[in-house]
């Protein structure tokens, strides 16, 4: 392998690309922030430079994809019924792909993809918020004492309050009944009404969203 001045510019380009993507993640306090995206982008670029310079290049390039998969899986976590970190995991893959593009000297392609990523993160986030406001489903776990309340009574009360739900599962431990529902909480004012219903219902011990 022979060192070329262009390699320096490729590494610096990967650093800049990772910083651009990482800034958005860091600004919104997301997993895999500023430093992580830079390291992923620069390391992918370096591995790609090595892959085109060595006889075992194909093996190195394919292992980048495998290794990034492990890193991406590390930022995905489950919080209740919600899975978080999917976007950050996808961005880790994207940062690696951009770094590899720079390492292969596809500079215009890398720049175009960076612009697309920024468009998705900035403009499409607003569209996603609008869609969520139109139709958003939340999982509620509600518990109550079986001698004070019943599932049928609870569901009748929810229907009277125009709460649209789908029962997912039920369980009982000792005298406590636990019921999980998917509930339509859109628009946002309706979410406040739903929470208020559960809080003010004296027959309900508690609920978790």
N, C-alpha and C positions, 0 to 999 in steps of 0.2 A: 504494500500500500504506500502510495506517495502522497505526502501532504501537499495540499493546494491552498492558496490564499482564499479561494472561493468557499472553502470549508468554514472559514471563520465567519463569512457573511451568512452562510446557511445557518450556522448555530445562532448568530445574533438575530437572524430573521425568525427562527423558531422561538427564541426568547421573547421577541416582541409579540409574536402570535399568541403564545401562552399567556403573556401578561394581559393582552386585550381580553381574552376569554376569562381569565382568572379574576380580572377586576370586577366584572359583572357578578361573578359568584361571591366574591369577597364583600362587595357592596351590599348584597342581599343576605349576608351571613349564612351562606349555603355550605354544605360539605364540599371538600375538594376546592379550596379557594385559590388565592393569588399564587402562592409559592408552589402549590401542588400542580396547577395547570402549567406553570412554567417548566417545572422539572419533567413533567410527562412529555410536553412538546419538545423540549431540548433533547431529552434522552431518546425519544423516538427518532428524531432527526439524526442524532449521532449513530444510533444503531443502523439506520438506513444508509448513511454514508459508508459505514463499515460493510454493510451487506453488498453494496455495489462494487466494493473494492476487494472483496475476498471471494475465494472459490466457493465457500459455504454460504454465500449470500442469501439464497432462497430460504435456508434454514433459519438464519437470523431474522429475516423479515417476518416469517410465519410465527416465530416465537414472540415477536413484539405483540402480535394480536392475542396470543395466549396469555402472556403476562399482564396485558392491560385488562383482560377479562377478570383476572383475580383482583386487581385494584378496584375496578368498577363494582364488583360484588361487595367490596368492603364498605362502600358508602351507602348501600341500600339497607334500610332497616324497617322493621314493622313496628308501628305505634298504634296499639289497639287494633282496629279494623283497617287502618290506613297504612299503606306502604309509602315510605318517603325515600328520597334520594335517587329516584329513577332518572330524573333529568341530569343530575350531577354525574351519574354513571354513564349516561349517553354522551355527555360533554367530555368525559375522560377518553372515551373511544374517539370522539371527534378531534380532540387535541392531539392524540396519537397519530391519527390519520393526517392531520395538517403537518405535523412534524415530519412524517414520512414523505409527504408531498414535497416539502422544502428540501429534504435530504435527496430526493430524486430530481431536484431542480425544476419542479413544476410550480414555479412561483406565482404565475397568474392564477392557476387553479387554486392554490392555497389561499391567495388573497380573496378570490371569489367566495370560497367556502367560509372564510372568516366573516365576510359581509353577510352571508346567508345566516350564519350562527347568530350574529348580533341582531339581525332582523327578527329571527325566531324568538330570541330571549327578550327583546324590548317590545317590538310591535305585537307579536303573537301572544305575549303574556296578557296584554289588555283584552284581546279577543277572547282568550281563555276565561278571563274574569267575567266578561259579559255573558258567555255561555253558562258559566257556573251560576250566575245570578238568575238566569232563565230556568235552569234545571240542575239542581244539585241534590244528591242523595247522601245522607249521613247515617251511620250506624249508631243506634242507641241501645244500651243495655240497661234495663230497668229492673229493680228488685222491690218486692213488697212481701208482707206477711200474708200467708195463704188464708188465715182466719179473718183478715180484715178486707181482703180484696180478692178478685179473681181475674184471670186473663180476659174472660168475656166482658166483665164490667169495665176493665181498663180500655179494651178496644172499642166498646160502645161510647165511652167518654171521649176517646180520641176522635171518633167519627163525628160526634156532636160538635167538636171544636175544629172540624174541617182539617184534621191531620191525616194525610195520606200515607199509609204505611204498608209494609210487607213483613209478615212475621218470618224470622229466620230460624230461630231455635228457642227451645224452652228448657229449663232445668229447675231442680228443686233440691235444696239441702236443708235438712231438718224442717223448719217451718217457713223457710225463705224461698220464694219463687223468683227465678231470674228469667227474663224474657228479652230476646234481642230482636230488634226491628231495623229494617231499612226505611227511613222516613224522608220524604221530599221536603227540604227546608228552604226552597226558593220561593219568592225572593228573600233577601236578607231580613226584612221585617217579619216575615213569616217564621224565620228561625227564632227570633226573639219571642214570638208568641208561643211557639212550641216549648222552648225552654221554660217560659213562665208557667205554662200549664203543668209541667212536671214538678217545678219547684213549689208551686202553690197547692199541689194535690197532696193533702195530708195523709192519704192512704199509701203513698209511695215512699219507701225508705230512702231511695236515692237513684241516680241515673248517671251513666257514663257515656260520653260521646266518643 
